[in-house]
Amino acid sequence: MASILVALVVAALSIKKGKASPTANTRSCVEIEVPVSIDTTAIQWLQPRVDSNIDAVDWVTYQTTRTSPNITQSMIGQITVKKTFKINGQLCVPQKSSAKYEILQLATHGGGFDKRYWDADIKPKEYSYVEAALAEGYSIFTYDRLGTGRSDKPDAYDIIQLNVQVEILRQLTSIARSGKLVSASKKLSGSLDDRLVKYKPSKIVHVGHSIGSILSVGLVTNYPTESDGLIATGFLPTNIPLPSLNIATWGFEFARENSPGLFKDHGSGFIVQATKSNVQISFLKKGTFEPTLLDYAWKIRQPIAVSEFLSLATAFGTEGAKFKGPVQFVIGENDYGSCGGDCNGTYDLDMIKQTYPVAKIVGVHIQPGTGHGLTLSMNATAGYKASFDFLQSSGL
C-alpha cells in the first residue's frame, strides 16, 4: 500500500493566497466563490483518527504495516454526501481575444497545495502556468480543491474523498460550460468586465497535476462527454513495479499542530509535510530548481485529508473507452514518487492507448531534468509548450 500512496499522492505547489499577480496588468482575472451542489456516496473507512502529531505518525505506521487491513478490508460502509460546498476559484481570460479565447483550460491542482500551484508569483514568466496559457491565447479557470486554500474544509474522513472531488469537478465543468461561472458565484476580487461575467467556452480542456490528474482522469473515465481534452501532469500509468518507498519518509504531522496559525481552519484528519526537506524529496530534484522556489513551495504548502489517500482508486471510472478527446500524460524525468526518480522507459504507450481506444490522440511527454513539481522546475515553460503543441495538433 505504501508504494501506491507514494506513487499517486505526491502533489504540487502554488502562489500566495489573496495576493494579486504581479502580471495582473497583462490579463483580466476575477476571484470567485462558486456554490457547488453534489449528490453522491462516499466510503466509510477503517482508519485511526489524527488529532495530534503522535496520531499522524500512528496513522502512517498503521497504513504501512504489513498486517494492517488492505483497502478492501478497510471499506466498512457507505455514506451519502448531498451537500453544497463553497469552492474558491479564479477565472482569467487573455486581454486580447484570439482563436483560443473560447477554449477554457480547467486546471485541478494536486494534493498538498491549492490553486496557487498553477500561478507562481516568483518569476511568473518562467513558472506560472496561468501566465503561459494566457500568453498562448487560452482562458483558464483554477480552483482550490475541497479542503484546501479558500474552499470549504469539511470532514476529512467521510467527506473529502476522491470520488467526491470528481463530482465537484464535474459540476464546475457544467457551470463553466453554461456560461454562468461568474454570474452564479460570489465575486471576491479582481476585474468584472463583460468578458469575464459573460464568458462561455466553446471547448473545455481539463488539466491536472498529481491527484488533480487522477481527478481529471476520473472525470473522463466516468463522464466521457464532459471534457474536450485531457492533459494529465505528474501522473503516468507505468509498467514497472515501484520501489518500496515508505510514506513515513514524508514526515507527516497533524496540520493544526504543525502550524496553528496557518492551519487553524483544518481540523481532525488533516496532515501536512513537516519540513522543507520533505517537500523537496517529493517534488524537486537537486540541480533542476532554484532554491527560492523550494522556499516558496514550503511557504504555501497545504494539508491533505487522510481519506484522500485511501480513496485514490475510487476516482477512476470504466468509460474511458468512450472518451474521444486528446489525452496527454506529462511526467518529470526525475519524478520520485511516480517512477522512482527515473521515468525513462517506464511506460507502454500501446497499453495506455487501450484505455482510450477512440481518443483523438494519446501521447506521453517526459520533461527532462524535472521532478514531480513540474511548475517549480527551471525548464517549466518547455513542458508547457509541449502540452500547448499537443493541443494545437489536435485542434485545441
Secondary structure, 3 states (H helix, E strand, C coil): CHHHHHHHCCCCCCCCCCCCCCCHHHEEEEEEEEEEEEEEEEEEECCCCCCCHHHHHHHHHHHHCCCCCCHHHHEEEEEEEEEEEEEEEEEEEECCCCCCCCEEEEEECCCCCCHHHHCCCCCHHHHCHHHHHHHCCCEEEEECCCCCCCCCCCCCCCCCCHHHHHHHHHHHHHHHHHCCCCCCCEEEEECCCHHHHCCCCCEEEEEEECHHHHHHHHHHHHCCCCCCEEEEECCCCCCCCCCCCCHHHHCEEEHHHHCCCCCCCCCCCEEEECCHHHHHHHHCCCCCCCHHHHHHHHHCCCCEEHHHHHCHHHHCCCCHHHCCCCEEEEEECCCHHHHCCCCCCCCCHHHHHHHCCCCCCEEEEEECCCCCCHHHCCCHHHHHHHHHHHHHHCCC
